[in-house]
Amino acid sequence: MHIFNPSSAVFVSAGDLGWLTQTLLGATLGSVEWVLWLLVGLSVASIAVMLERGAFYSLRKLRGTSELFSLLANAQWDKARALLKGQKGLEANTLLVGLSMVEANPKTAEENMSAALAKGKIGFERYLSFLGTLGSNAPFIGLFGTVLGIIKAFHELGKQNVQGADMQQTIMTGISEALVATAVGLAVAIPAVVAFNAFMRSLKSRVGRTQALAHLLLGGMGQNTPAIKKPEKTKTTEGNTA
């Protein structure tokens, strides 16, 4: 029977590792503070995007929504134009296109309003993909920093001859410092996810309101379109036979 003797245990030295393993290990043993700085930079960028998008959405909020619904339902085009004058929102830009074509074919007006709506959505969706991507990946960046910190902690522990309470203190200290990256990653991701969902919800509401107003406008245009009179049939008279 063989008894394991810790004093005779053989540890794998750096020379026994492969070239790729040594290279990757050397790359991971550096300072993990760059991960924290990266997360801080991404956090500053996300806050800037939130402020810019918040101002953009706030300045383009439709004013007089209830009154506009009433004006379009009663086909009061001139008053509707006056209410929308000076507004820059998604609803205003789309409806002004339709109101400029009240005398045209409703089908043509519908196509032009659909094009204006699609074009306007591009401006409202700008930078939102950054918030969504950051919210999904910031925790993984923080976890990456944590893994690097744990690798470094255990590597430093392997180079020191510590036992008992000293070993436990060394391990706990290294892991606690490494977990800071995960906490920072979550702190960056949560506000980005909340802001992304809020902006997307606002955009969805604006698009739905625009479509409702556009359908109301098209319905009024259809009712006011004069019917095309069919040509009257001419009666032919037969001559009297002598």
ROPAVEX-666583 format. One record per atom (N, C-alpha, C): residue in one letter; atom name; x negated, z, y. Coordinates in steps of 0.001 Angstrom, whole numbers. Atoms other than C-alpha are relative to their C-alpha. Layout:
% ROPAVEX-666583
['A','CA',[X,Z,Y]] ...
***
This chain:
% ROPAVEX-666583
['M','N',[-850,0,-1187]] ['M','CA',[0,0,0]] ['M','C',[-887,0,1239]] ['H','N',[771,118,-1242]] ['H','CA',[-1295,-991,3441]] ['H','C',[667,818,1092]] ['I','N',[-489,-810,-1119]] ['I','CA',[-928,1435,6340]] ['I','C',[-524,-605,1294]] ['F','N',[388,613,-1282]] ['F','CA',[-891,6,9858]] ['F','C',[-717,1024,852]] ['N','N',[798,-867,-850]] ['N','CA',[-3584,1549,12002]] ['N','C',[-69,-618,1396]] ['P','N',[-7,605,-1344]] ['P','CA',[-3048,992,15747]] ['P','C',[-1390,-272,527]] ['S','N',[1346,194,-521]] ['S','CA',[-6756,1348,16401]] ['S','C',[-641,-1268,-523]] ['S','N',[572,1218,583]] ['S','CA',[-7471,-1623,14141]] ['S','C',[821,-1234,307]] ['A','N',[-856,1141,-321]] ['A','CA',[-4779,-3843,15619]] ['A','C',[-779,-1016,814]] ['V','N',[712,1083,-671]] ['V','CA',[-6041,-7215,16793]] ['V','C',[941,-645,998]] ['F','N',[-821,623,-1046]] ['F','CA',[-4653,-8475,20100]] ['F','C',[-480,-1425,234]] ['V','N',[329,1398,-257]] ['V','CA',[-4501,-12133,20932]] ['V','C',[-666,-90,1366]] ['S','N',[720,154,-1257]] ['S','CA',[-7054,-12900,23616]] ['S','C',[399,-1295,680]] ['A','N',[-346,1216,-753]] ['A','CA',[-6718,-15525,26310]] ['A','C',[-613,-1231,-622]] ['G','N',[635,1165,610]] ['G','CA',[-9131,-17738,24415]] ['G','C',[739,-529,-1201]] ['D','N',[-768,442,1155]] ['D','CA',[-6764,-17883,21436]] ['D','C',[1245,-771,377]] ['L','N',[-1186,719,-453]] ['L','CA',[-3988,-19394,23547]] ['L','C',[-327,-1467,221]] ['G','N',[185,1419,-249]] ['G','CA',[-3487,-23118,23885]] ['G','C',[-209,-296,1472]] ['W','N',[286,362,-1389]] ['W','CA',[-4452,-25002,27022]] ['W','C',[1266,27,852]] ['L','N',[-1242,49,-775]] ['L','CA',[-854,-25581,28116]] ['L','C',[545,1405,242]] ['T','N',[-489,-1371,-159]] ['T','CA',[83,-21945,27495]] ['T','C',[-810,745,1048]] ['Q','N',[850,-659,-990]] ['Q','CA',[-2898,-20713,29498]] ['Q','C',[300,-505,1407]] ['T','N',[-287,576,-1321]] ['T','CA',[-2074,-23095,32335]] ['T','C',[1307,541,569]] ['L','N',[-1292,-497,-460]] ['L','CA',[1559,-22051,32521]] ['L','C',[-45,1497,275]] ['L','N',[120,-1430,-225]] ['L','CA',[668,-18386,32190]] ['L','C',[-718,299,1316]] ['G','N',[705,-184,-1260]] ['G','CA',[-1814,-18680,35046]] ['G','C',[883,-308,1196]] ['A','N',[-886,356,-1109]] ['A','CA',[849,-20336,37197]] ['A','C',[1059,1067,247]] ['T','N',[-1054,-1006,-144]] ['T','CA',[3376,-17580,36521]] ['T','C',[-526,1365,417]] ['L','N',[555,-1313,-330]] ['L','CA',[994,-14715,37225]] ['L','C',[-260,183,1482]] ['G','N',[171,-135,-1433]] ['G','CA',[870,-15412,40933]] ['G','C',[1070,889,612]] ['S','N',[-975,-830,-695]] ['S','CA',[2867,-13537,43512]] ['S','C',[1381,-654,-28]] ['V','N',[-1376,500,23]] ['V','CA',[6656,-13882,43226]] ['V','C',[661,120,1372]] ['E','N',[-583,-171,-1334]] ['E','CA',[7130,-13215,46925]] ['E','C',[469,-1329,579]] ['W','N',[-429,1293,-515]] ['W','CA',[7435,-16969,47555]] ['W','C',[1449,-283,-376]] ['V','N',[-1396,173,389]] ['V','CA',[10731,-16887,45653]] ['V','C',[912,717,990]] ['L','N',[-792,-741,-980]] ['L','CA',[12037,-14241,48037]] ['L','C',[43,-727,1340]] ['W','N',[19,751,-1253]] ['W','CA',[10922,-16260,51050]] ['W','C',[860,-1259,-95]] ['L','N',[-857,1170,202]] ['L','CA',[12619,-19319,49591]] ['L','C',[1465,375,125]] ['L','N',[-1387,-446,-83]] ['L','CA',[15861,-17396,49195]] ['L','C',[376,390,1424]] ['V','N',[-271,-349,-1400]] ['V','CA',[15574,-16037,52727]] ['V','C',[205,-1264,829]] ['G','N',[-155,1260,-722]] ['G','CA',[15097,-19576,54064]] ['G','C',[1330,-674,-309]] ['L','N',[-1286,582,381]] ['L','CA',[18106,-20826,52101]] ['L','C',[1160,788,595]] ['S','N',[-1047,-828,-601]] ['S','CA',[20145,-17899,53385]] ['S','C',[174,-339,1480]] ['V','N',[-87,366,-1424]] ['V','CA',[19303,-18770,57002]] ['V','C',[668,-1358,163]] ['A','N',[-609,1328,-69]] ['A','CA',[20222,-22403,56370]] ['A','C',[1500,63,-295]] ['S','N',[-1420,-107,335]] ['S','CA',[23534,-21417,54764]] ['S','C',[789,635,1140]] ['I','N',[-682,-625,-1139]] ['I','CA',[24436,-19156,57696]] ['I','C',[165,-1009,1134]] ['A','N',[-96,1034,-1035]] ['A','CA',[23669,-22016,60101]] ['A','C',[1108,-997,-328]] ['V','N',[-1055,939,411]] ['V','CA',[25930,-24343,58098]] ['V','C',[1375,635,160]] ['M','N',[-1284,-681,-145]] ['M','CA',[28716,-21760,58026]] ['M','C',[451,46,1461]] ['L','N',[-344,-73,-1420]] ['L','CA',[28587,-21315,61795]] ['L','C',[376,-1376,552]] ['E','N',[-280,1358,-485]] ['E','CA',[28463,-25068,62445]] ['E','C',[1336,-506,-519]] ['R','N',[-1267,444,582]] ['R','CA',[31334,-25802,60056]] ['R','C',[1169,801,558]] ['G','N',[-1073,-809,-574]] ['G','CA',[33358,-22900,61421]] ['G','C',[394,-479,1382]] ['A','N',[-293,531,-1328]] ['A','CA',[33050,-24225,64968]] ['A','C',[652,-1375,-86]] ['F','N',[-551,1352,170]] ['F','CA',[33780,-27780,63795]] ['F','C',[1479,68,-393]] ['Y','N',[-1385,-105,466]] ['Y','CA',[36960,-26781,61954]] ['Y','C',[891,635,1067]] ['S','N',[-808,-688,-999]] ['S','CA',[38128,-24460,64724]] ['S','C',[357,-915,1173]] ['L','N',[-260,888,-1131]] ['L','CA',[37806,-27085,67473]] ['L','C',[918,-1162,-358]] ['R','N',[-823,1124,442]] ['R','CA',[39763,-29607,65403]] ['R','C',[1272,451,-693]] ['K','N',[-1246,-518,535]] ['K','CA',[42761,-27484,64572]] ['K','C',[1177,-626,731]] ['L','N',[-1155,666,-602]] ['L','CA',[46115,-29212,65167]] ['L','C',[830,1008,783]] ['R','N',[-830,-837,-853]] ['R','CA',[48128,-27737,68034]] ['R','C',[1409,-585,74]] ['G','N',[-1393,443,-96]] ['G','CA',[51915,-27870,68228]] ['G','C',[507,-656,-1266]] ['T','N',[-380,620,1276]] ['T','CA',[52504,-28559,64533]] ['T','C',[1513,-96,-153]] ['S','N',[-1467,-3,162]] ['S','CA',[56182,-27556,64471]] ['S','C',[663,-1004,941]] ['E','N',[-570,946,-961]] ['E','CA',[56959,-29535,67624]] ['E','C',[-279,-1437,-411]] ['L','N',[347,1350,428]] ['L','CA',[55152,-32563,66220]] ['L','C',[890,-453,-1144]] ['F','N',[-916,351,1086]] ['F','CA',[57248,-32489,63056]] ['F','C',[1359,-394,555]] ['S','N',[-1307,301,-593]] ['S','CA',[60383,-32435,65192]] ['S','C',[-9,-1332,741]] ['L','N',[74,1262,-752]] ['L','CA',[59242,-35302,67426]] ['L','C',[-39,-1201,-936]] ['L','N',[81,1123,929]] ['L','CA',[58348,-37523,64499]] ['L','C',[1309,-188,-760]] ['A','N',[-1286,115,699]] ['A','CA',[61626,-36736,62727]] ['A','C',[1043,-683,864]] ['N','N',[-948,616,-927]] ['N','CA',[63529,-37851,65843]] ['N','C',[-511,-1301,605]] ['A','N',[567,1277,-439]] ['A','CA',[61321,-40922,66360]] ['A','C',[-314,-18,1495]] ['Q','N',[395,-74,-1406]] ['Q','CA',[60161,-39741,69795]] ['Q','C',[-1503,-273,92]] ['W','N',[1399,403,118]] ['W','CA',[56915,-41681,69697]] ['W','C',[-820,353,1245]] ['D','N',[762,-250,-1233]] ['D','CA',[55919,-41312,73357]] ['D','C',[-353,1479,155]] ['K','N',[269,-1435,-91]] ['K','CA',[56236,-37517,73307]] ['K','C',[-1014,437,-1057]] ['A','N',[969,-322,1054]] ['A','CA',[54306,-37395,70040]] ['A','C',[-1412,-416,420]] ['R','N',[1313,431,-495]] ['R','CA',[51478,-39406,71593]] ['R','C',[-519,951,1064]] ['A','N',[423,-918,-1054]] ['A','CA',[51426,-37098,74600]] ['A','C',[-468,1342,-574]] ['L','N',[391,-1265,622]] ['L','CA',[51230,-34039,72332]] ['L','C',[-1355,-119,-690]] ['L','N',[1252,194,737]] ['L','CA',[48351,-35501,70322]] ['L','C',[-1155,-423,901]] ['K','N',[1047,467,-901]] ['K','CA',[46440,-36731,73364]] ['K','C',[-1035,1102,233]] ['G','N',[1087,-951,-198]] ['G','CA',[43069,-35020,73643]] ['G','C',[-378,807,-1222]] ['Q','N',[326,-715,1223]] ['Q','CA',[43163,-33567,70143]] ['Q','C',[-912,-848,-885]] ['K','N',[994,716,783]] ['K','CA',[40363,-34471,67719]] ['K','C',[97,300,-1497]] ['G','N',[-109,-390,1398]] ['G','CA',[41626,-33139,64413]] ['G','C',[290,-1149,-930]] ['L','N',[-277,1008,1022]] ['L','CA',[42156,-34983,61186]] ['L','C',[1416,-523,119]] ['E','N',[-1396,418,-123]] ['E','CA',[45909,-35020,61667]] ['E','C',[207,-860,1239]] ['A','N',[-202,723,-1251]] ['A','CA',[45714,-36186,65283]] ['A','C',[-569,-1415,-72]] ['N','N',[615,1327,72]] ['N','CA',[43314,-39061,64640]] ['N','C',[785,-937,-906]] ['T','N',[-743,844,938]] ['T','CA',[45343,-40321,61688]] ['T','C',[1346,-410,582]] ['L','N',[-1320,310,-541]] ['L','CA',[48706,-40096,63430]] ['L','C',[-76,-912,1216]] ['L','N',[136,893,-1151]] ['L','CA',[47454,-41761,66604]] ['L','C',[-173,-1447,-438]] ['V','N',[104,1362,539]] ['V','CA',[46526,-44764,64489]] ['V','C',[1377,-530,-363]] ['G','N',[-1346,427,358]] ['G','CA',[50059,-44893,63117]] ['G','C',[893,-192,1198]] ['L','N',[-837,123,-1195]] ['L','CA',[51678,-44342,66516]] ['L','C',[-355,-1227,824]] ['S','N',[371,1227,-711]] ['S','CA',[49726,-47257,67910]] ['S','C',[543,-1244,-675]] ['M','N',[-502,1151,754]] ['M','CA',[51397,-49477,65314]] ['M','C',[1470,169,-353]] ['V','N',[-1419,-236,305]] ['V','CA',[55038,-48375,65514]] ['V','C',[805,-1296,2]] ['E','N',[-707,1282,-41]] ['E','CA',[56060,-51941,66253]] ['E','C',[-435,-929,-1126]] ['A','N',[517,858,1068]] ['A','CA',[54111,-53318,63318]] ['A','C',[737,281,-1311]] ['N','N',[-566,-201,1334]] ['N','CA',[54974,-53518,59652]] ['N','C',[-370,1397,-498]] ['P','N',[324,-1335,507]] ['P','CA',[55231,-49990,58141]] ['P','C',[-1073,3,-1079]] ['K','N',[1024,76,1042]] ['K','CA',[53108,-51111,55215]] ['K','C',[-1379,-115,609]] ['T','N',[1286,132,-688]] ['T','CA',[50307,-52155,57552]] ['T','C',[-400,1309,659]] ['A','N',[287,-1291,-625]] ['A','CA',[50587,-48885,59464]] ['A','C',[-438,1029,-1044]] ['E','N',[372,-938,1068]] ['E','CA',[50407,-46934,56196]] ['E','C',[-1434,-223,-466]] ['E','N',[1364,301,448]] ['E','CA',[47235,-48718,55114]] ['E','C',[-1034,424,1044]] ['N','N',[944,-383,-1054]] ['N','CA',[45573,-48140,58473]] ['N','C',[-119,1519,114]] ['M','N',[64,-1461,-39]] ['M','CA',[46486,-44436,58455]] ['M','C',[-758,545,-1211]] ['S','N',[754,-426,1179]] ['S','CA',[45131,-44088,54908]] ['S','C',[-1495,-187,216]] ['A','N',[1413,237,-298]] ['A','CA',[41851,-45622,56059]] ['A','C',[-527,1026,995]] ['A','N',[415,-992,-997]] ['A','CA',[41706,-43277,59070]] ['A','C',[-132,1385,-629]] ['L','N',[70,-1289,676]] ['L','CA',[42387,-40278,56827]] ['L','C',[-1255,105,-861]] ['A','N',[1205,-11,840]] ['A','CA',[39633,-41230,54386]] ['A','C',[-1268,100,849]] ['K','N',[1157,-71,-893]] ['K','CA',[37188,-41752,57251]] ['K','C',[-149,1384,620]] ['G','N',[56,-1323,-609]] ['G','CA',[38106,-38445,58857]] ['G','C',[-453,1079,-975]] ['K','N',[396,-997,998]] ['K','CA',[37592,-36507,55616]] ['K','C',[-1514,78,-153]] ['I','N',[1460,5,134]] ['I','CA',[33933,-37549,55566]] ['I','C',[-628,997,965]] ['G','N',[543,-933,-978]] ['G','CA',[33270,-35587,58735]] ['G','C',[273,1454,-357]] ['F','N',[-341,-1368,361]] ['F','CA',[35038,-32493,57424]] ['F','C',[-731,457,-1259]] ['E','N',[696,-364,1236]] ['E','CA',[33204,-32596,54080]] ['E','C',[-1513,109,189]] ['R','N',[1445,-25,-240]] ['R','CA',[29743,-32803,55690]] ['R','C',[-559,1413,-173]] ['Y','N',[749,-1243,268]] ['Y','CA',[27334,-30055,54540]] ['Y','C',[688,940,-987]] ['L','N',[-666,-893,945]] ['L','CA',[29910,-28516,52198]] ['L','C',[-661,-51,-1379]] ['S','N',[695,95,1283]] ['S','CA',[28003,-29811,49183]] ['S','C',[-1219,917,-40]] ['F','N',[1138,-907,-54]] ['F','CA',[25013,-27768,50360]] ['F','C',[433,1426,-328]] ['L','N',[-493,-1344,282]] ['L','CA',[27073,-24577,50325]] ['L','C',[393,143,-1462]] ['G','N',[-388,-71,1404]] ['G','CA',[28510,-25378,46907]] ['G','C',[-1197,46,-937]] ['T','N',[1207,9,828]] ['T','CA',[25098,-26173,45438]] ['T','C',[-764,1309,111]] ['L','N',[702,-1263,-196]] ['L','CA',[23530,-23072,46957]] ['L','C',[714,1143,-705]] ['G','N',[-751,-1053,664]] ['G','CA',[26319,-20853,45682]] ['G','C',[-136,-29,-1504]] ['S','N',[121,118,1451]] ['S','CA',[25863,-22192,42165]] ['S','C',[-1409,286,-504]] ['N','N',[1377,-49,490]] ['N','CA',[22072,-22128,41989]] ['N','C',[-839,1136,558]] ['A','N',[781,-1114,-547]] ['A','CA',[20884,-19229,44172]] ['A','C',[-209,1123,-1013]] ['P','N',[262,-1041,1008]] ['P','CA',[21427,-16704,41331]] ['P','C',[-1079,-397,-998]] ['F','N',[1027,449,944]] ['F','CA',[19252,-18831,39053]] ['F','C',[-1391,45,636]] ['I','N',[1286,-123,-690]] ['I','CA',[16506,-18962,41675]] ['I','C',[-461,1455,-4]] ['G','N',[345,-1411,52]] ['G','CA',[16636,-15178,41889]] ['G','C',[-392,443,-1400]] ['L','N',[349,-340,1381]] ['L','CA',[16601,-14903,38106]] ['L','C',[-1372,-546,-373]] ['F','N',[1323,564,233]] ['F','CA',[13572,-17171,38019]] ['F','C',[-1080,917,573]] ['G','N',[955,-939,-579]] ['G','CA',[11769,-14811,40386]] ['G','C',[-106,1277,-816]] ['T','N',[25,-1206,834]] ['T','CA',[12762,-11867,38173]] ['T','C',[-816,-215,-1258]] ['V','N',[763,295,1215]] ['V','CA',[11361,-13516,35067]] ['V','C',[-1493,-49,307]] ['L','N',[1420,38,-382]] ['L','CA',[8090,-14240,36862]] ['L','C',[-538,1405,248]] ['G','N',[443,-1361,-257]] ['G','CA',[7903,-10630,38007]] ['G','C',[-187,804,-1278]] ['I','N',[126,-723,1268]] ['I','CA',[8489,-9295,34502]] ['I','C',[-1219,-473,-779]] ['I','N',[1193,515,680]] ['I','CA',[5835,-11591,33045]] ['I','C',[-1260,602,601]] ['K','N',[1179,-561,-661]] ['K','CA',[3361,-10390,35644]] ['K','C',[-145,1486,-298]] ['A','N',[61,-1441,264]] ['A','CA',[4283,-6731,35037]] ['A','C',[-554,283,-1389]] ['F','N',[482,-220,1358]] ['F','CA',[3711,-6951,31295]] ['F','C',[-1444,-461,-169]] ['H','N',[1383,456,80]] ['H','CA',[512,-8910,31781]] ['H','C',[-938,1046,596]] ['E','N',[818,-1051,-602]] ['E','CA',[-863,-6244,34102]] ['E','C',[-48,1229,-893]] ['L','N',[-38,-1139,910]] ['L','CA',[246,-3592,31622]] ['L','C',[-934,-205,-1184]] ['G','N',[874,282,1134]] ['G','CA',[-1661,-5314,28840]] ['G','C',[-1468,145,339]] ['K','N',[1403,-138,-394]] ['K','CA',[-4873,-5200,30851]] ['K','C',[-397,1451,237]] ['Q','N',[300,-1397,-270]] ['Q','CA',[-4591,-1452,31469]] ['Q','C',[153,821,-1275]] ['N','N',[-45,-890,1157]] ['N','CA',[-5168,1283,28938]] ['N','C',[830,1227,357]] ['V','N',[-905,-1094,-354]] ['V','CA',[-2096,3413,29628]] ['V','C',[913,282,-1173]] ['Q','N',[-866,-418,1093]] ['Q','CA',[110,5325,27222]] ['Q','C',[993,1025,522]] ['G','N',[-966,-1047,-288]] ['G','CA',[3133,7582,27259]] ['G','C',[709,-195,1316]] ['A','N',[-733,18,-1266]] ['A','CA',[4585,8423,30650]] ['A','C',[-566,-1011,972]] ['D','N',[600,986,-901]] ['D','CA',[2095,6239,32502]] ['D','C',[469,-1402,-340]] ['M','N',[-481,1328,417]] ['M','CA',[3151,3207,30464]] ['M','C',[1446,-204,436]] ['Q','N',[-1401,119,-385]] ['Q','CA',[6818,3896,31083]] ['Q','C',[147,-196,1505]] ['Q','N',[-58,135,-1451]] ['Q','CA',[6224,4296,34815]] ['Q','C',[-451,-1383,438]] ['T','N',[494,1329,-357]] ['T','CA',[4231,1073,34985]] ['T','C',[1038,-1070,-301]] ['I','N',[-1004,996,382]] ['I','CA',[6923,-890,33134]] ['I','C',[1204,63,936]] ['M','N',[-1186,-147,-835]] ['M','CA',[9826,517,35156]] ['M','C',[-261,-462,1432]] ['T','N',[326,429,-1358]] ['T','CA',[8049,-77,38451]] ['T','C',[-44,-1517,112]] ['G','N',[96,1462,-24]] ['G','CA',[7260,-3696,37610]] ['G','C',[1355,-672,-140]] ['I','N',[-1313,612,208]] ['I','CA',[10778,-4456,36361]] ['I','C',[895,214,1226]] ['S','N',[-836,-255,-1181]] ['S','CA',[12461,-2792,39344]] ['S','C',[-379,-911,1161]] ['E','N',[423,923,-1053]] ['E','CA',[10366,-4864,41737]] ['E','C',[432,-1424,-305]] ['A','N',[-394,1359,363]] ['A','CA',[11162,-8014,39780]] ['A','C',[1494,-220,191]] ['L','N',[-1448,143,-120]] ['L','CA',[14918,-7360,39855]] ['L','C',[456,-196,1447]] ['V','N',[-347,226,-1408]] ['V','CA',[14847,-7516,43653]] ['V','C',[345,-1469,216]] ['A','N',[-264,1438,-164]] ['A','CA',[14758,-11334,43366]] ['A','C',[1409,-351,-460]] ['T','N',[-1363,256,463]] ['T','CA',[17979,-11349,41341]] ['T','C',[1027,506,1003]] ['A','N',[-923,-554,-988]] ['A','CA',[19690,-9105,43879]] ['A','C',[66,-883,1246]] ['V','N',[19,871,-1179]] ['V','CA',[18582,-11346,46754]] ['V','C',[710,-1320,-303]] ['G','N',[-684,1233,374]] ['G','CA',[19773,-14435,44872]] ['G','C',[1511,146,31]] ['L','N',[-1442,-251,-49]] ['L','CA',[23235,-12921,44450]] ['L','C',[483,183,1433]] ['A','N',[-372,-212,-1397]] ['A','CA',[23287,-11860,48094]] ['A','C',[87,-1321,765]] ['V','N',[-47,1316,-637]] ['V','CA',[22621,-15461,49105]] ['V','C',[1169,-823,-534]] ['A','N',[-1001,858,639]] ['A','CA',[25068,-17025,46631]] ['A','C',[1424,392,366]] ['I','N',[-1385,-438,-186]] ['I','CA',[28171,-14906,47240]] ['I','C',[592,-481,1324]] ['P','N',[-576,528,-1245]] ['P','CA',[28669,-15727,50967]] ['P','C',[148,-1519,-10]] ['A','N',[-93,1455,41]] ['A','CA',[27964,-19397,50280]] ['A','C',[1220,-457,-795]] ['V','N',[-1165,356,813]] ['V','CA',[30631,-19537,47562]] ['V','C',[1292,290,759]] ['V','N',[-1200,-362,-766]] ['V','CA',[33178,-17726,49748]] ['V','C',[249,-1006,1123]] ['A','N',[-147,958,-1100]] ['A','CA',[32525,-20054,52698]] ['A','C',[401,-1379,-524]] ['F','N',[-328,1307,578]] ['F','CA',[32647,-23167,50494]] ['F','C',[1473,-64,-391]] ['N','N',[-1410,-21,410]] ['N','CA',[36022,-22178,49028]] ['N','C',[925,35,1210]] ['A','N',[-841,-83,-1196]] ['A','CA',[37408,-21313,52465]] ['A','C',[91,-1350,713]] ['F','N',[-8,1300,-675]] ['F','CA',[36393,-24644,54000]] ['F','C',[745,-1045,-827]] ['M','N',[-704,963,843]] ['M','CA',[37652,-26635,51026]] ['M','C',[1508,248,29]] ['R','N',[-1419,-320,-80]] ['R','CA',[40980,-24791,51169]] ['R','C',[580,-472,1327]] ['S','N',[-459,461,-1307]] ['S','CA',[41271,-25540,54882]] ['S','C',[110,-1516,49]] ['L','N',[-39,1463,12]] ['L','CA',[40447,-29206,54340]] ['L','C',[1172,-509,-823]] ['K','N',[-1124,406,833]] ['K','CA',[42996,-29494,51543]] ['K','C',[1312,182,737]] ['S','N',[-1212,-246,-774]] ['S','CA',[45641,-27969,53807]] ['S','C',[175,-1043,1104]] ['R','N',[-70,1007,-1065]] ['R','CA',[44802,-30393,56616]] ['R','C',[394,-1370,-557]] ['V','N',[-332,1287,608]] ['V','CA',[44967,-33396,54310]] ['V','C',[1478,-41,-392]] ['G','N',[-1415,-41,375]] ['G','CA',[48351,-32301,52950]] ['G','C',[914,-86,1206]] ['R','N',[-803,59,-1216]] ['R','CA',[49720,-31758,56456]] ['R','C',[-42,-1401,613]] ['T','N',[114,1359,-533]] ['T','CA',[48402,-35152,57567]] ['T','C',[872,-967,-790]] ['Q','N',[-814,894,831]] ['Q','CA',[50070,-36893,54637]] ['Q','C',[1481,223,243]] ['A','N',[-1414,-279,-273]] ['A','CA',[53366,-35136,55329]] ['A','C',[430,-599,1334]] ['L','N',[-330,570,-1307]] ['L','CA',[53319,-36135,58993]] ['L','C',[-12,-1522,-36]] ['A','N',[66,1460,92]] ['A','CA',[52309,-39686,58117]] ['A','C',[1233,-566,-686]] ['H','N',[-1218,459,677]] ['H','CA',[55219,-40052,55705]] ['H','C',[1219,139,912]] ['L','N',[-1104,-165,-944]] ['L','CA',[57561,-38690,58356]] ['L','C',[-25,-1105,1048]] ['L','N',[136,1095,-968]] ['L','CA',[56222,-41248,60840]] ['L','C',[421,-1327,-606]] ['L','N',[-358,1258,655]] ['L','CA',[56575,-44088,58371]] ['L','C',[1496,-83,-269]] ['G','N',[-1450,4,202]] ['G','CA',[60121,-43027,57575]] ['G','C',[750,-345,1275]] ['G','N',[-629,346,-1273]] ['G','CA',[61053,-43193,61263]] ['G','C',[-225,-1442,379]] ['M','N',[272,1409,-283]] ['M','CA',[59384,-46568,61610]] ['M','C',[897,-895,-831]] ['G','N',[-858,821,850]] ['G','CA',[61385,-47912,58694]] ['G','C',[1439,-11,461]] ['Q','N',[-1373,-50,-466]] ['Q','CA',[64680,-46728,60149]] ['Q','C',[196,-792,1282]] ['N','N',[-111,690,-1287]] ['N','CA',[63940,-48257,63550]] ['N','C',[-357,-1469,-73]] ['T','N',[334,1414,139]] ['T','CA',[62825,-51601,62174]] ['T','C',[1273,-814,-36]] ['P','N',[-1246,777,-8]] ['P','CA',[65531,-54127,63037]] ['P','C',[107,-851,-1248]] ['A','N',[-229,789,1211]] ['A','CA',[67077,-55824,60088]] ['A','C',[-101,-1483,334]] ['I','N',[151,1444,-182]] ['I','CA',[66311,-59499,59689]] ['I','C',[1316,-680,-336]] ['K','N',[-1272,674,221]] ['K','CA',[69431,-61521,60096]] ['K','C',[-195,-1251,-842]] ['K','N',[47,1196,834]] ['K','CA',[70060,-64087,57471]] ['K','C',[664,-1160,734]] ['P','N',[-618,1153,-674]] ['P','CA',[70805,-67577,58740]] ['P','C',[1379,-292,-575]] ['E','N',[-1360,279,431]] ['E','CA',[74474,-68397,58674]] ['E','C',[79,-1383,-634]] ['K','N',[-192,1277,675]] ['K','CA',[75560,-71094,56347]] ['K','C',[880,-897,856]] ['T','N',[-789,970,-788]] ['T','CA',[76811,-74184,58155]] ['T','C',[1023,-651,-886]] ['K','N',[-1085,583,769]] ['K','CA',[80114,-75452,57048]] ['K','C',[-5,-1517,199]] ['T','N',[-36,1465,-70]] ['T','CA',[80221,-79110,56265]] ['T','C',[1478,-450,-62]] ['T','N',[-1378,520,-48]] ['T','CA',[83409,-80972,57141]] ['T','C',[21,-1384,-563]] ['E','N',[-149,1326,609]] ['E','CA',[84561,-83909,55195]] ['E','C',[842,-887,917]] ['G','N',[-766,908,-868]] ['G','CA',[85691,-86861,57157]] ['G','C',[1302,-436,-632]] ['N','N',[-1272,475,511]] ['N','CA',[89258,-88068,56855]] ['N','C',[-147,-1437,-494]] ['T','N',[53,1351,566]] ['T','CA',[89604,-91083,54719]] ['T','C',[1111,-798,601]] ['A','N',[-992,870,-604]] ['A','CA',[91370,-93914,56266]] ['A','C',[991,-419,-1058]] 
***
